[in-house]
Amino acid sequence: MAELQAVLTANERISKETLGPRADQTDQSRRFPRENLVDLGKAGVLGLMVPKEYGGWGGTLAEMSRALEAQGQNCASTAMVVLMHYCAMATIAAKGSEAMKQQVLPMAARGEHFGTLAFSEAGSGGHFYMPVSEARNNGTGTELSASKSFVTSAGEADSYVVSTRRAGASGPTDVNLYLIPKGANGFAAQGRFEGLGLAGNASAPMSLSNVAVNDDVRVGAEGSGFQTMLEVVLPTFQIGVASISIGIATAAFQTITARVGARKYEHAGGAALASIPRVQFLVAEMAIELNAARGYLNETIRKALGGDPTAMVDVLGVKVKAAEACLGVVSRAMTLGGGWAFGRKGGLERMFRDAQAAAVMAPSSDVLKDFIGKACLGLPLF
Ligand SMILES: Cc1cc2nc3c(=O)[nH]c(=O)nc-3n(C[C@H](O)[C@H](O)[C@H](O)COP(=O)(O)OP(=O)(O)OC[C@H]3O[C@@H](n4cnc5c(N)ncnc54)[C@H](O)[C@@H]3O)c2cc1C
């Protein structure tokens, strides 16, 4: 426990002293933040979610949330890369074969390997849990050809948890997950997706052409992929994105409260922007939004870790709430920052762009509300 706390403390220090100062350049040059991953890896942060028996720190969703919030507060691009790595490692730890775990997890714990998820396909868009690609038997084994539309860390990550319908699938949720190493025959990352925000996360399409996907690279039992997405990937991803959103909102709040105190008007005898009631009102709204989202996140983590049967609705809702709170806080901060913020001072404009991704990343906020509404009404989700 003391060691886990030390890793979290190191993560907070590196986030503030290293990720933060590099964030503007990562954003402006749209460069993958490899040096940040090296620094975080050396401090054990990439092994946070790796079980102790494989050399990691055995962190839970609570520690993951704390780590991602600190990273998100300083460099959301890096936080997103780390989150997708955590999702991949959590999937392997929960469902991978012993040989697969031995092959990947100790390296991840040492910071020498990082992974990501390659789920989304153009044919199902934000409904990523229903891939349209399908593996096929070629007489000697199973192979996969698929186009993945958005993959964080595409071409940068060492391994990819890939989803597809299994050969001869009975329907769209008859899915397998496979672990494909970078450089596998038939694997290719295809250029860059020039996103509005999270510019450093190397999000790009990826193609798989007749890639061998035999039993040894399957993550979990035949046809278990859909269940694994719901049980393992969904909570990790949802809580992770919510944590990053809260990190971005916290940074925007701190930046703008400092700014309105420092911005003085000569014509008003040196009075600060902070002395105007409307400014105080907006700051109050930001504080309430941020604290409400943080409270919801903490409550969701508590329920998820405690096995509360009602946790799933909150797991679905918390990403929506955190995304909306983040957008609300950052938009108000942009207003209060005026030309200073619009002119890219203080990083607010980057935070404003980074904040947009959470609502779009699948399941999008609208799709999540669709699920939550159905769940509350006792209707089937799929
Ligand atoms: C920065 C970034 C990083 C990403 N990283 C990864 C990654 O690492 N791995 C990965 O697999 N994917 C990743 N994605 C993909 C992401 O998770 C989504 O799958 C993708 O953004 C969906 O985009 P789309 O344009 O196909 O959405 P579409 O499916 O075209 O949806 C368009 C709009 O329609 C709405 N909509 C669709 N269905 C419904 C419905 N039933 N009810 C209400 N509204 C609906 C959606 O809310 C959305 O607003 C990433 C995306 C981004 C932006």
The ligand as an SDF file (V2000), in Angstrom:
LIG
                    3D

 53 58  0  0  0  0  0  0  0  0999 V2000
   -9.7220   11.4430  -29.3600 C   0  0  0  0  0  0  0  0  0  0  0  0
  -10.3590   10.1360  -29.6480 C   0  0  0  0  0  0  0  0  0  0  0  0
   -9.6830    8.9650  -29.2940 C   0  0  0  0  0  0  0  0  0  0  0  0
  -10.2510    7.7160  -29.5580 C   0  0  0  0  0  0  0  0  0  0  0  0
   -9.5680    6.5810  -29.1930 N   0  0  0  0  0  0  0  0  0  0  0  0
  -10.0840    5.3650  -29.5010 C   0  0  0  0  0  0  0  0  0  0  0  0
   -9.3680    4.1540  -29.1780 C   0  0  0  0  0  0  0  0  0  0  0  0
   -8.2860    4.1740  -28.6120 O   0  0  0  0  0  0  0  0  0  0  0  0
   -9.9120    2.9740  -29.5300 N   0  0  0  0  0  0  0  0  0  0  0  0
  -11.1180    2.8920  -30.1640 C   0  0  0  0  0  0  0  0  0  0  0  0
  -11.5590    1.7890  -30.4400 O   0  0  0  0  0  0  0  0  0  0  0  0
  -11.8240    4.0130  -30.4830 N   0  0  0  0  0  0  0  0  0  0  0  0
  -11.3280    5.2370  -30.1430 C   0  0  0  0  0  0  0  0  0  0  0  0
  -12.0330    6.3760  -30.4710 N   0  0  0  0  0  0  0  0  0  0  0  0
  -13.3060    6.2450  -31.1630 C   0  0  0  0  0  0  0  0  0  0  0  0
  -14.5010    6.5920  -30.3010 C   0  0  0  0  0  0  0  0  0  0  0  0
  -14.5440    5.8090  -29.1670 O   0  0  0  0  0  0  0  0  0  0  0  0
  -15.8000    6.4530  -31.0930 C   0  0  0  0  0  0  0  0  0  0  0  0
  -15.9960    5.1500  -31.5120 O   0  0  0  0  0  0  0  0  0  0  0  0
  -15.8530    7.3370  -32.2490 C   0  0  0  0  0  0  0  0  0  0  0  0
  -15.4770    8.6350  -31.8750 O   0  0  0  0  0  0  0  0  0  0  0  0
  -17.2880    7.3000  -32.8160 C   0  0  0  0  0  0  0  0  0  0  0  0
  -17.2730    8.1730  -33.8490 O   0  0  0  0  0  0  0  0  0  0  0  0
  -18.2890    8.1350  -35.0650 P   0  0  0  0  0  0  0  0  0  0  0  0
  -17.9330    9.3720  -35.7550 O   0  0  0  0  0  0  0  0  0  0  0  0
  -18.2040    6.8800  -35.8460 O   0  0  0  0  0  0  0  0  0  0  0  0
  -19.7170    8.2240  -34.3810 O   0  0  0  0  0  0  0  0  0  0  0  0
  -21.1290    7.9210  -35.0060 P   0  0  0  0  0  0  0  0  0  0  0  0
  -21.4930    6.5250  -34.6810 O   0  0  0  0  0  0  0  0  0  0  0  0
  -21.1610    8.3590  -36.4330 O   0  0  0  0  0  0  0  0  0  0  0  0
  -22.0710    8.8700  -34.1360 O   0  0  0  0  0  0  0  0  0  0  0  0
  -22.3410   10.2250  -34.4960 C   0  0  0  0  0  0  0  0  0  0  0  0
  -23.3030   10.8460  -33.4990 C   0  0  0  0  0  0  0  0  0  0  0  0
  -24.5190   10.1230  -33.5080 O   0  0  0  0  0  0  0  0  0  0  0  0
  -24.9500    9.9090  -32.1990 C   0  0  0  0  0  0  0  0  0  0  0  0
  -25.6770    8.6260  -32.0530 N   0  0  0  0  0  0  0  0  0  0  0  0
  -25.3960    7.4360  -32.6250 C   0  0  0  0  0  0  0  0  0  0  0  0
  -26.2410    6.4910  -32.1860 N   0  0  0  0  0  0  0  0  0  0  0  0
  -27.0960    7.0670  -31.3260 C   0  0  0  0  0  0  0  0  0  0  0  0
  -28.1780    6.6170  -30.5230 C   0  0  0  0  0  0  0  0  0  0  0  0
  -28.5830    5.3350  -30.5130 N   0  0  0  0  0  0  0  0  0  0  0  0
  -28.8210    7.5190  -29.7370 N   0  0  0  0  0  0  0  0  0  0  0  0
  -28.4500    8.8220  -29.7190 C   0  0  0  0  0  0  0  0  0  0  0  0
  -27.4200    9.3000  -30.4450 N   0  0  0  0  0  0  0  0  0  0  0  0
  -26.7370    8.4540  -31.2320 C   0  0  0  0  0  0  0  0  0  0  0  0
  -23.6790    9.8490  -31.3660 C   0  0  0  0  0  0  0  0  0  0  0  0
  -23.9390   10.2890  -30.0630 O   0  0  0  0  0  0  0  0  0  0  0  0
  -22.7750   10.8200  -32.0750 C   0  0  0  0  0  0  0  0  0  0  0  0
  -22.8980   12.0900  -31.4870 O   0  0  0  0  0  0  0  0  0  0  0  0
  -11.5020    7.6360  -30.2000 C   0  0  0  0  0  0  0  0  0  0  0  0
  -12.1910    8.8210  -30.5470 C   0  0  0  0  0  0  0  0  0  0  0  0
  -11.6290   10.0380  -30.2850 C   0  0  0  0  0  0  0  0  0  0  0  0
  -12.3880   11.2700  -30.6800 C   0  0  0  0  0  0  0  0  0  0  0  0
  1  2  1  0
  2  3  1  0
  2 52  2  0
  3  4  2  0
  4  5  1  0
  4 50  1  0
  5  6  2  0
  6  7  1  0
  6 13  1  0
  7  8  2  0
  7  9  1  0
  9 10  1  0
 10 11  2  0
 10 12  1  0
 12 13  2  0
 13 14  1  0
 14 15  1  0
 14 50  1  0
 15 16  1  0
 16 17  1  0
 16 18  1  0
 18 19  1  0
 18 20  1  0
 20 21  1  0
 20 22  1  0
 22 23  1  0
 23 24  1  0
 24 25  2  0
 24 26  1  0
 24 27  1  0
 27 28  1  0
 28 29  2  0
 28 30  1  0
 28 31  1  0
 31 32  1  0
 32 33  1  0
 33 34  1  0
 33 48  1  0
 34 35  1  0
 35 36  1  0
 35 46  1  0
 36 37  1  0
 36 45  1  0
 37 38  2  0
 38 39  1  0
 39 40  1  0
 39 45  2  0
 40 41  1  0
 40 42  2  0
 42 43  1  0
 43 44  2  0
 44 45  1  0
 46 47  1  0
 46 48  1  0
 48 49  1  0
 50 51  2  0
 51 52  1  0
 52 53  1  0
M  END
$$$$
